[in-house]
Amino acid sequence: MSLLYDDAQLAIATESGRILDARYKTEALLALIETTSVYDADFWATCATQCWTGIALPEGSGGLGLSLVELGLVAKAAGAVCCGAPFLTTSFGAARAIAAYGSDAAHGAWLERLASGASIGVVAFAEGQSPVPPCPTLMVTDGKLTGTKSAVSGGGYGDVAIVLASEHGVPVMALAALEGVSRHTLNTFDNSRCTADLVFAHTQAEVLLRGPDVLDAARHILALQAVITAHEQVGGAEALMFRARDYANTRRAFGSLIGAFQAVKHKIAELYALVELARANAIYAATREGEPDFLKAAAAARLSATEAYDTAARDCVQIHGGIGVTWEAGLHLHQRRARTLAIEQGNTLYWEDVLADELLGVTA
């Protein structure tokens, strides 16, 4: 597939960016940061209204039948405005797991609801560093799930979860409705992610997959989510680069625009290089779904996007000087999000290991 966007894809990029830019204000995002168990309902309603919730899901399941490329473009626009909910990624990952491994009953119960945005899905694979089945703290016995999944992104509002667990010592991927499940919402530095511990107590569950193939399947779902997250990181990094550039071209010090100072212009040039590398890796990874090198491409996209967003968040604040650390400027929103996205879907150490294994041909 070409790495150049076609006219339809460019239209999706332009329109999603226009809609979100018009509807997002820094003040609303600042309010979300200070409150737990609250997400931006207007953002999620916009996603549903614009059919972004099902953009990369099959038409037979209520989706639009498009690809990771189109969903990535929407995620990039969401990243640019530092959107107030993680569900665009988590619901997509849950839907893809159900579509690939779920029963007909699971398809009927969840796919159309996830595609329409009527239900929210979460994927509880990457606690801490990486998916590590069998999970010793989460057990499936006689179709009932018991144990705790910690720090699940979107867990505070999810309707259905895809989890890794152990069934008599055998790793399994399971689906569980979250109605009645205890949720302990965490107070984090990015509260709009609705991160929560999920406590299962003999919760009815459907085993989607069991045995040695579980790790590969989980890694694939995580890679799909990682590609979308990489696009979101690119969107945030690019937005910060533009803010740094615009500020450097208006702020004066010692009688000159600060953009004329070598230390400032070099930082912005370096940001440009990081953003373009991350963008190229994210686009390439989105086009490689279904190909043998998809996992390798996803790992590269994830790593380069994390570096770009982290660096942009740090350097943009520095270029702004004193005003950059104020609450009202809102640059800390991106700094919080950069750090949050760096650990969702598995952290940098995990994806470095994945990339190294793929390059060396090491099998799990």
N, C-alpha and C positions, 0 to 999 in steps of 0.2 A: 504494500500500500504506500502511496505517496506521503511524504512528510509535510506536504503543503496542504492547507485546508482548502476545501472546495467552497463554492458560493454558499451552499446551505449551512455548512459548518461556520463560516464567517458570519452568517446572519445570526446563528445561535449565540456566538461569542459577543457580537455587538448588542443584541437585544437583551441578553441576560445581564451584561454589564450595565446597560442603560437602566434597566428596571431596578436592579439592586442599588446602584449608585443614587438613584432618585429617592429610594425609600429608606436609606440608612442614614442615621444621624449619630454623631459621636455621643451625644447626651444619653440616648437610649442605651447604647452599649455600655456606657459607664455605670448606669443603674443596674444592669444585669450582673456586673462583676461583684457587686456588693451583696447579692442575695443568692442564697442556695435554693435549689429545687425550682428554678425559674429559667425558662428559655425564651427565645424570641418567637412567640407564636405567629406573629405577622410574617416572619421569614418563612416559617414552615408552611403557612397558608399560601404564600406566594409560590413556593416550590410545588405544592399540589395543584394550584390553579394553572401554573404554566406547564404542568405535566413533567416537570423535572424529576419527580420522584420515581417515574417509570421509564425514563428516557433510554436506559440501557438494558431494559428487561424485555423479554419476548412479547410480541403482540398477542399471542395466545394467552398470556398471563395478565393482560391488561396494560402492558407497556407499549412503548413506541417502536421497539425493535431496532434501536440504534446501537451504537457501540461505546466502548470506553472513551473514544475520542470526543464524542459529543458530551458525555457526562463530565469528562475532564474539563471541557470548556466552561461548563456551568460552575464546576468546583473552583476553577480559577477566578471567575467573577465573584464567587462567594468569599474566596480568600482575600480578594482585594479590599472588600469592605469589612473583613473580620466578622463574618456572619455569626449570629447568636444561637446556633444549634448544630450538633454534629450529625443529625439524622440522615442527611443526604448520603453520607458514606456508610453509616451503620446499617440503615435499612437496605441499601443496595447489597452489601455483603451478606446479610441474612437471607435476602430473597434469592441470591445466586446459590447459596448453600442449599436452600429448600428446593430450588428448581433442579439442581444437579443430583441431589441425594434423597429428597423427601418422597413420601408415598403420595398416591393420588389424593388421599384425604388431606394431607398437609398442603398440597398444591391448592386444593379447593378452599381450604380454610384461610390461607395466608397470602398467596401470591398476588391476587388482585387487590387485596387490602393494602399490601405493602407498595404495590405499583401506583395506587391512587393516593397514597399518603394517609389513608384512613387509619392505618396501624403503623407503629414504629418498631423496627427490628434492631436488635443489638447482637454483636458478635463478641463473645467472651473467650478469646484465644490467648491474648498477649499480655497476661499479667506480668509486669516487671520487664522481662527481656524478650521472651520468645514463647511460642506454643510448645508445651512440654507434656504431651500425653504419655502415660496415663496420669491424670491429675490426682495426687494422693489425697486431696481434701474434698473431692467431689466424686460421689459414687452413684452408679445406677444399679438398683436392685429391684428385680421384678417390675421393671418399667417405672420406677419411682426414683427421683433425683434428690440426693441429700448432700448438703455441704455448702460451702461459700465460694463465690467468685468475687475477687477483690477488684476495686477500682475499674469498673466497667464503664467505658465511655457511653453516654446516653442511657445508662442503666436506671436512672431516676425516673424515666418516662417510657421505657421500652414496653411493648406489649408482648413480644416474643423474643426469646434468646436462643442463639446457637452456641453451644458450649462444648468444651472438651472435658471428658470425665473418664472414669475407670469402671469397668463392669467385670467383676471377679478377676481383676488384674489385667484385663484386656482393654486397650485404649478404644474409646468410642467417641463419635461426634453425635450429639443429641440435640433435639429441639424441645423447648419447654415454654409453654405459655406463662407469662409473668403475673397473671391475675392471682392475687392472694400471696404472692411471694414477698417476703420482707425485704425492704430496701433501706440501706443506711446511706443517705446522701452525704458525700464528703464536701467539706468546705475547702476549696482549692483556690489557686490564684487565677483560675479561669472557670468561674462557676457556671458559665453558660454551656459548658460541655455536659452538665448534669451527670457527673461521675458518681457512681454509687457502688457499694457492696451489695451483691445479691445473695440472699440467704435462702437456700432451698431446704424445705422440710417435707420429705416424702411427696415432692411435686411430680405430677404426672408428666412423663417425658416419652418422646419417640426417638429411638436410636436410628440415626440416619445412616451411619457407617460404623463398622467395627473392624478391628484387626490392624495389620501392618500398613494398610493403605491410608489410615486416618491422618498420619502426620503429613503425607504429601498433599492430601485433600485440604487439610487445614492451612498448609503453607500457600496453596493456590488461592484460597479465599482471602487470606491475609495479603497476598501479592496484589490481588484485584483492588482491595481497599487501599493498599500502599500507593498504587498508581494514582488513584483519585486524590489521596492526601497529598501526593507530590504536586499535583496541579494546584491544589489549594495553597500549598506553600509557595509555589511560583507566583500565584496571584498576589499574595501578601508581600513577598519580596519585591516584586515589580512596583507595587503601589508605594512602598517605602522608598525605593530608588527614585521614583518621580517626586515624592515629597522632599527628599533631600536635595534633588536637583533644583526644584522650584525655590526652596528656601535659600539655597546658596546663590541663586540669581537675583535675590531681592534684599537679603540681609547685608548690611555694610558694617565693616570694622576697619579702623585706621584709615578711613577715607576711601576704601575700595570694597567692591563686592567680595564676600568671602569665597565665592566660586572662583575668583582669580588666584586664590592661594593654592600653591601646589599640593599641600597636605590634604586640602579638601577635595580638589578636583581629582586627585589620584584615588581617593576613597570611592568617589562616585563612579569613576571608570572601572575600578575593581568590582563594584557592585554590578555594573552592567555586564561584565564578563561572567560573573557567577550566575546571574539571572538567565542569561542566554544559554549557558551550558545546562542549567537545570531545566529550562524550557525544552531544549532539544531532547534531553533524556526523557522527560515526561511524555512528550509527543511520541517519541519512538516506542516507549514502553506500551503506550495505549494502542499502537498499531500492531503489536506483537502478540496480543492475546490469541491463544490457540496454537502458537508456534513453539518449537522446542526451546528457544532462547527467551521465553517470556519471563521466567523467574529471574534470570540474569539481568534482563532489561529493567524489570521492576525494582530490583535491588539498587541498580545504578541510579535510577530516577529518584528513588527514596533518599539515597545518600547525598546526591548533589543538591536536591531541593532542600533538605534539612540544613546543609551548609549555607546555601544562599539565603534562606529565611533568617537563620540565626545571625548571620553576619549583617544582613540588612537591618534587622531590628536593633542591633548594637550600634552600628555606624550611623544610622539615621538619627538616633538620640544624640550621639556625640556631635554630629554636624549642627544640630539645632542648639547645642549648648545648653544654657540654663533653662530655657523654655521647653526643651525636649523632655525634661524630667517632671514637668508639672502634670497634675491630674487632668487639667482641662485640655491640654494638647492631644491627649489620647494615644500618644506613641507607645505607651506602656501596654495598651490593648494588644498591639501586634507583638510586643515582646513576650507577653504572657502566652499568646497563641502560638508563637514560634516554639516556645519551650514545651507547650502541651502537645503540639503535633509531633514534636521530635520523639516523644515516647509512646504515642498511640500507634497502633499497628506494629509494635515491636520497635525497640530502640536502635540506635546506630550500631551498637556492638552486634546485635542480632543480624542486621542486614549486611554488615561487613563480613560476618561469617558465611552468610548465604552466598554473597557474591564471590568470596574466595573459593567456596566449595564448588560453585558453578564453573568458575574459571579453571579449577584444577580437575574437574570431572569427578569430584568426590560424591558418592551416593550416601544418602542418609541411612 
